[in-house]
Amino acid sequence: MKRRLKQQRPTEDGRAAVPTEAIFQVKVWLIGISPMVWRRVLVSAAFTLCELHGVIQVAMGWDGSISTNSACAPRATGRGRRRRPRPR
């Protein structure tokens, strides 16, 4: 039996508000391989994108050893030391 969520007003930034106790069912599949590999996971609406990334890694059996361009990776801020070009 599915539970209906109460209608809520959008937040100040215009996004739809979702109760934090809500649970989302997410289906993740890998494209470009055969046979198709997919997982269905249940996650809390309160999860961040970084936490969802961790759930997907565990569901797929990955250990996180391969560096990806994910939302959890540190972003380049433009601050810090600049590398000088090497003289040739």
ABEGO torsion letter per residue (X at the ends): XBBBBBBBBBBAAGBBBBBAABBBBBBBBBBGBOBBBBBBBBBBAABBAAAAAAAAAAAAGBAGABBBBBAABBBBAGBEBBBBBBBX
